[in-house]
């Protein structure tokens, strides 16, 4: 697997604020992550992943946090620090975080879901996981649709591979969001 391509800019971008200013002038339909001066084109979710995403969003509707206006949001900016910005496939925000974001405060989701892309190599994935936990994310699910398994991270160094009848939980971020892995990948 190869790494995602970096986008060449005419000058080195110093930080996320400068990157976002550069991006606002660029006419593009693509999303970009920003990592230490480099713009990285984010591959959009594929239509064949739609069933996974809609299933996860539907199942979240059964949780207490959803009843209290928490939401799972697709492809939204997650600011790691002033030099790094990621865009996870799905990110969970509490009602309070959504209100804070509305008032201009940058918030970090408590729970992130990524779908493994063919273009993502191990080092790239590991760097993303480290970034999420450095920013304050509590739980990361990295889904591999081809292998029909989930890498469940509770910290950057604590990971379990789940498959089949294993139960995958988003606790402590979303305590009552638990699903059997096989159900996530069912057609």
Rosetta blueprint (number, residue, H / E / L):
1 X L
2 X L
3 X L
4 X L
5 X L
6 X E
7 X E
8 X L
9 X L
10 X L
11 X L
12 X L
13 X L
14 X L
15 X L
16 X H
17 X H
18 X H
19 X H
20 X H
21 X H
22 X H
23 X H
24 X H
25 X H
26 X L
27 X L
28 X L
29 X L
30 X L
31 X E
32 X E
33 X E
34 X E
35 X E
36 X L
37 X L
38 X E
39 X E
40 X E
41 X E
42 X E
43 X L
44 X L
45 X L
46 X L
47 X H
48 X H
49 X H
50 X H
51 X H
52 X H
53 X H
54 X H
55 X H
56 X H
57 X H
58 X H
59 X H
60 X H
61 X L
62 X L
63 X L
64 X H
65 X H
66 X H
67 X H
68 X L
69 X L
70 X L
71 X E
72 X E
73 X E
74 X E
75 X E
76 X E
77 X E
78 X E
79 X E
80 X E
81 X E
82 X L
83 X L
84 X E
85 X E
86 X E
87 X E
88 X E
89 X E
90 X E
91 X E
92 X E
93 X E
94 X L
95 X H
96 X H
97 X H
98 X H
99 X H
100 X H
101 X H
102 X H
103 X L
104 X L
105 X L
106 X L
107 X L
108 X L
109 X L
110 X L
111 X E
112 X E
113 X E
114 X E
115 X E
116 X L
117 X L
118 X L
119 X L
120 X L
121 X L
122 X H
123 X H
124 X H
125 X H
126 X H
127 X H
128 X H
129 X H
130 X H
131 X H
132 X H
133 X H
134 X H
135 X H
136 X L
137 X L
138 X L
139 X E
140 X E
141 X E
142 X E
143 X E
144 X E
145 X L
146 X L
147 X L
148 X L
149 X E
150 X E
151 X E
152 X E
153 X E
154 X L
155 X L
156 X L
157 X L
158 X L
159 X E
160 X E
161 X E
162 X E
163 X E
164 X L
165 X L
166 X L
167 X E
168 X E
169 X E
170 X E
171 X L
172 X L
173 X L
174 X E
175 X E
176 X E
177 X E
178 X E
179 X E
180 X E
181 X H
182 X H
183 X H
184 X H
185 X L
186 X L
187 X L
